[in-house]
Amino acid sequence: MNKAKLNYFIDLLMLIVGSIVAITGILKLPVLRSVYRTLPIRTLTQLHDISGVIIVVLVIIHLIFHWNWIICMTKSFFKTSKTCKKK
């Protein structure tokens, strides 16, 4: 798998898992719990927690994958030369 496809796959997973974290987090709000009593809080909590761990791992992978770009952009803010070397 080339780098662009791997990046796309990681970003897509981050979108899916991040959406799960957001939706389960909203459904766990006490205000909504009184409305949605049929949803099992234990299942929501487990799904939310597992998805949270997965999103953290994916973000770390994403940061590692883009580390050179992050360094380059950070340096460009502090130098007059804004050119970065492509690898």
Contacts in CASP RR format, 6 or more apart in sequence:
PFRMAT RR
TARGET T0000
AUTHOR 0000-0000-0000
METHOD contacts of the structure
MODEL  1
MNKAKLNYFIDLLMLIVGSIVAITGILKLPVLRSVYRTLPIRTLTQLHDI
SGVIIVVLVIIHLIFHWNWIICMTKSFFKTSKTCKKK
1 9 0 8 1.000
6 65 0 8 1.000
7 65 0 8 1.000
10 58 0 8 1.000
10 61 0 8 1.000
10 62 0 8 1.000
10 65 0 8 1.000
11 62 0 8 1.000
13 58 0 8 1.000
14 55 0 8 1.000
14 58 0 8 1.000
14 59 0 8 1.000
14 62 0 8 1.000
17 51 0 8 1.000
17 52 0 8 1.000
17 54 0 8 1.000
17 55 0 8 1.000
17 58 0 8 1.000
18 51 0 8 1.000
18 52 0 8 1.000
18 55 0 8 1.000
20 47 0 8 1.000
20 48 0 8 1.000
20 51 0 8 1.000
21 48 0 8 1.000
21 51 0 8 1.000
21 52 0 8 1.000
21 55 0 8 1.000
24 44 0 8 1.000
24 45 0 8 1.000
24 47 0 8 1.000
24 48 0 8 1.000
24 51 0 8 1.000
25 44 0 8 1.000
25 48 0 8 1.000
26 32 0 8 1.000
27 33 0 8 1.000
27 36 0 8 1.000
27 39 0 8 1.000
27 44 0 8 1.000
28 41 0 8 1.000
28 44 0 8 1.000
28 45 0 8 1.000
28 48 0 8 1.000
33 41 0 8 1.000
63 70 0 8 1.000
68 87 0 8 1.000
69 84 0 8 1.000
72 84 0 8 1.000
72 85 0 8 1.000
73 84 0 8 1.000
75 84 0 8 1.000
76 82 0 8 1.000
76 84 0 8 1.000
END
